[in-house]
């Protein structure tokens, strides 16, 4: 039995948070030194250089690699979906899980392109969480077990973990998490999600405001915010991020919902998501506010709002480009090219 299989209380999560692995500074120095020797002006590959150094730092080795990217998509249903916060009914979650399994979703095509393994984890789809506007989404054991389930998804030998989610109503949960963690009116955090109109978006914000007011007594504890306002798939993502840190595995977060799950860990300890990059800026307006709060700059802004790790998989392709240049380019000495300040 693994440690994750025994987790049923938040105190056990807090204990794990005390043993966060630090970045491998030696690997970082080696990677930066190599970048300085490659046949290009310093910094001319921009963030591709930073990405290669980040990979080496958190993989703890040189050269870094993206030979075995792994994609984990967690799927869960939300009780709040019954109040019309999404353009789609809750049964679409299970239908989309079947689509993932059958290979018909966007993430399947991107995983194939990146040669990445894809696993889909169903989180009790026939038992939605509680309606957060009327009571807590989960009890402590349910939430802790969901986090532990996410932890067990992190396998050995993974180069980078791309995280995604599927769940009708999860942008409502993401906005509620942000509102609970950082305050402000829900209108600052909500967006159209799957494409709702302005009237339904206003109702979505009202329900979140109602939920935050209902759970006001627990908002000083980020794990309580997660259990009261989140969802099982978001708890699982938080668990996977924590397990990846313990396994020295770099993480690519997808969009708004994934970043909101990560923000729970950030609120517990700002260092807890240093091994994570945010792949893209979601078209959900709250995502930009959230990135400012956690001090992260997304890799790309393509107007994506699909979820299902689609943006994270685009970022895997960028990582492959970064590593190809970092590992494959010749140094000035190898190519007999004069370096900066040298004369022939």
C-alpha positions in Angstrom: 0.0 0.0 0.0 1.4 3.4 -1.0 1.3 6.5 1.2 -1.3 8.0 -1.1 -3.6 5.1 -0.5 -3.7 5.8 3.2 -4.6 9.5 2.9 -8.1 10.3 4.3 -7.5 13.6 6.3 -6.1 17.0 5.4 -3.5 16.7 8.2 -1.8 14.0 6.1 -1.7 16.4 3.1 -0.2 19.1 5.3 2.5 16.7 6.4 3.4 16.0 2.8 3.6 19.7 2.1 6.4 20.0 4.7 8.8 17.8 2.5 8.7 19.6 -0.8 11.8 18.8 -2.9 13.9 21.9 -3.8 15.0 22.7 -7.3 18.2 21.1 -8.4 20.4 24.2 -8.6 23.5 22.3 -9.9 21.5 21.1 -12.9 20.2 24.6 -13.4 23.7 26.0 -13.5 24.9 23.4 -16.0 21.9 24.0 -18.2 22.4 27.8 -18.1 26.1 27.4 -18.9 25.3 25.3 -21.9 22.9 27.9 -23.2 25.7 30.5 -23.0 27.9 28.3 -25.2 25.4 27.5 -28.0 25.8 29.1 -31.4 23.4 31.9 -31.0 23.3 35.4 -29.4 22.5 35.1 -25.7 18.8 35.0 -25.1 17.9 34.9 -28.8 15.7 31.8 -28.4 13.7 33.6 -25.7 11.5 31.5 -23.5 12.7 28.3 -25.3 15.9 28.8 -23.4 14.1 29.3 -20.1 12.0 26.2 -20.7 15.0 24.0 -21.3 16.7 25.2 -18.1 13.4 24.8 -16.2 13.2 21.1 -17.3 16.7 20.4 -16.3 16.2 22.1 -13.0 13.2 20.0 -12.0 14.2 16.8 -13.7 17.5 17.1 -11.8 19.6 16.1 -14.8 21.4 17.2 -17.9 20.5 16.9 -20.7 16.8 17.4 -20.1 14.4 15.2 -22.1 10.8 15.0 -23.3 10.9 11.5 -24.5 8.1 10.3 -22.2 5.5 13.0 -21.7 2.4 11.8 -19.8 -1.0 13.3 -20.0 -3.5 12.8 -17.1 -7.1 14.1 -17.6 -9.3 13.9 -14.5 -13.1 13.9 -15.0 -15.7 14.8 -12.3 -19.3 16.0 -12.1 -20.5 19.0 -10.0 -23.8 19.4 -8.2 -23.9 23.1 -9.1 -24.3 22.0 -12.8 -27.9 21.2 -12.0 -28.6 25.0 -11.7 -27.8 25.7 -15.4 -24.3 27.2 -15.0 -23.2 25.4 -18.2 -24.5 25.3 -21.8 -24.3 21.5 -21.6 -26.0 19.0 -19.4 -23.9 17.0 -16.8 -24.2 13.8 -18.8 -21.7 15.3 -21.3 -18.9 14.6 -18.9 -19.3 10.8 -19.2 -19.9 11.1 -23.0 -16.7 13.0 -23.4 -14.8 10.5 -21.3 -15.9 7.9 -23.8 -14.8 10.1 -26.6 -11.3 10.3 -25.0 -11.2 6.6 -24.8 -12.3 6.2 -28.4 -9.6 8.7 -29.6 -12.0 11.3 -30.9 -11.1 14.4 -28.8 -8.7 17.2 -29.5 -6.4 16.0 -26.7 -6.1 12.6 -28.5 -4.8 14.2 -31.6 -2.3 16.4 -29.8 -1.1 13.4 -27.7 -0.5 11.5 -30.9 1.4 14.4 -32.4 3.6 14.7 -29.2 4.0 10.9 -28.7 2.5 11.2 -25.3 0.7 8.6 -23.2 -2.9 9.7 -22.3 -4.8 8.4 -19.3 -8.3 9.5 -18.3 -9.3 9.2 -14.6 -13.1 9.1 -13.9 -14.0 10.5 -10.5 -17.3 8.9 -9.5 -19.2 10.5 -12.4 -22.5 9.0 -11.2 -22.1 10.7 -7.9 -21.8 14.5 -8.4 -20.3 16.6 -5.7 -22.7 18.6 -3.5 -24.2 21.8 -4.7 -21.7 24.4 -3.3 -24.4 27.1 -3.1 -26.4 25.0 -0.6 -23.6 23.1 1.2 -20.1 21.9 0.9 -19.1 20.2 -2.4 -17.3 17.4 -0.5 -16.6 16.3 3.1 -12.9 16.1 4.2 -12.4 12.4 3.5 -13.9 12.6 0.0 -11.7 15.6 -0.8 -8.5 14.0 0.7 -9.2 10.7 -1.1 -9.6 12.6 -4.4 -6.2 14.2 -3.8 -4.7 10.8 -3.0 -6.2 9.4 -6.2 -4.5 12.1 -8.2 -1.3 11.4 -6.5 -1.4 7.8 -7.6 -1.6 8.9 -11.2 2.0 10.0 -11.1 4.1 7.1 -12.4 7.8 6.6 -12.4 9.9 7.5 -15.4 7.8 10.4 -16.6 9.7 13.3 -18.2 6.9 15.8 -17.9 3.3 15.6 -16.6 0.6 17.4 -18.6 -2.6 17.9 -16.5 -6.1 18.5 -17.7 -9.7 18.1 -16.6 -13.2 17.4 -17.9 -16.4 18.2 -16.0 -19.5 20.1 -16.8 -19.6 23.0 -14.3 -15.9 23.1 -13.5 -15.4 26.7 -14.6 -17.9 27.5 -11.9 -15.9 25.6 -9.4 -12.7 27.2 -10.6 -14.1 30.7 -10.3 -15.5 29.8 -6.8 -12.1 28.6 -5.7 -10.5 31.8 -6.9 -13.2 33.9 -5.2 -12.7 31.9 -2.0 -8.9 32.1 -2.0 -8.5 35.7 -3.1 -11.8 37.5 -2.4 -13.6 40.0 -4.5 -17.0 39.6 -6.2 -17.6 36.5 -8.2 -18.2 38.7 -11.3 -14.4 39.3 -11.3 -13.8 35.6 -11.7 -16.5 34.1 -13.9 -16.6 33.7 -17.6 -18.8 32.1 -20.3 -17.4 28.6 -19.8 -18.9 26.4 -22.5 -20.7 29.4 -24.0 -23.4 30.7 -21.8 -25.1 34.0 -22.4 -24.8 37.1 -20.2 -27.9 36.4 -18.2 -26.8 32.9 -17.3 -23.3 34.2 -16.5 -24.8 36.7 -14.1 -26.7 33.9 -12.4 -23.5 31.8 -12.3 -21.8 34.7 -10.5 -24.7 35.1 -8.1 -24.6 31.4 -7.2 -20.8 31.7 -6.5 -21.3 34.7 -4.3 -24.0 32.8 -2.4 -21.7 29.8 -2.0 -18.7 31.9 -0.8 -21.0 33.7 1.7 -22.3 30.3 2.9 -18.8 29.0 3.5 -17.2 32.2 4.8 -16.1 30.5 8.1 -13.8 28.1 6.3 -12.1 30.4 3.8 -9.0 30.9 5.9 -7.8 27.4 5.1 -7.1 26.6 1.4 -7.9 22.9 1.8 -11.3 23.9 3.2 -11.8 26.2 0.2 -11.1 23.2 -2.0 -13.5 20.8 -0.3 -16.3 23.3 0.0 -16.1 25.0 -3.3 -14.1 22.7 -5.6 -14.6 19.3 -7.2 -13.1 15.9 -7.1 -11.2 16.3 -10.4 -9.7 19.6 -9.1 -8.7 17.9 -5.9 -7.1 15.1 -7.9 -5.2 17.7 -10.0 -3.8 19.3 -6.7 -2.8 15.8 -5.6 -1.1 15.0 -8.8 0.9 18.3 -8.6 2.0 17.4 -5.1 3.0 13.9 -6.1 4.9 15.2 -9.1 6.9 17.5 -6.9 7.9 14.5 -4.7 8.9 12.5 -7.8 10.9 15.4 -9.3 8.6 15.5 -12.3 8.0 18.9 -14.0 4.3 19.8 -14.6 2.4 21.6 -17.3 -0.9 23.0 -16.2 -3.7 23.4 -18.7 -6.1 26.4 -18.4 -8.3 28.0 -15.8 -9.5 25.0 -13.9 -6.1 23.4 -13.6 -4.5 26.6 -12.5 -7.2 27.1 -9.9 -6.5 23.7 -8.5 -2.8 24.6 -8.3 -3.6 27.8 -6.6 -4.8 25.9 -3.6 -1.3 24.5 -3.1 0.2 27.9 -3.8 -2.0 29.3 -1.0 -0.6 26.7 1.4 3.0 27.3 0.3 4.0 29.6 -2.6 6.9 27.3 -3.4 4.6 24.3 -3.9 4.0 25.0 -7.6 7.5 26.2 -8.6 7.9 23.0 -10.7 4.8 23.9 -12.7 4.5 26.0 -15.9 1.1 27.3 -17.1 0.7 26.3 -20.7 -1.6 28.9 -22.0 -3.9 31.8 -21.0 -7.5 30.7 -21.1 -10.1 32.8 -22.8 -11.9 32.7 -19.4 -11.2 36.2 -18.1 -10.6 35.0 -14.5 -7.5 33.1 -15.6 -5.5 36.3 -16.3 -6.3 37.6 -12.8 -5.3 34.2 -11.3 -2.0 34.2 -13.1 -1.2 37.6 -11.6 -2.1 36.3 -8.1 0.2 33.3 -8.3 3.0 35.1 -10.2 3.0 32.9 -13.3 3.3 33.9 -17.0 1.6 31.4 -19.4 3.7 30.1 -22.3 1.2 31.0 -25.1 -2.1 32.9 -25.6 -4.1 31.2 -28.3 -7.6 31.9 -27.1 -8.1 28.3 -26.0 -10.9 27.4 -23.5 -11.5 23.7 -24.2 -9.8 22.1 -21.2 -9.0 18.4 -21.4 -5.2 19.2 -21.4 -5.4 20.6 -24.9 -3.3 23.6 -24.1 -0.9 21.6 -22.0 -0.3 19.3 -24.9 0.5 22.3 -27.2 3.0 23.3 -24.5 4.6 19.8 -24.6 5.4 20.5 -28.3 7.1 23.7 -27.3 9.1 21.8 -24.7 10.2 19.4 -27.4 11.4 22.3 -29.4 13.2 23.8 -26.4 15.0 20.5 -25.7 15.9 19.8 -29.3 17.7 23.2 -29.5 19.3 22.8 -26.0 20.6 19.3 -26.6 21.3 19.3 -30.3 22.8 22.7 -31.2 26.6 22.9 -31.5 28.6 25.0 -29.1 30.8 27.8 -30.5 33.8 25.6 -29.9 32.3 22.6 -31.6 31.3 24.6 -34.7 34.5 26.7 -34.8 32.3 29.8 -34.7 33.7 32.9 -32.9 31.8 33.6 -29.7 30.8 37.0 -28.4 33.8 39.3 -27.9 36.2 36.9 -29.8 38.1 37.8 -32.9 39.0 35.4 -35.7 
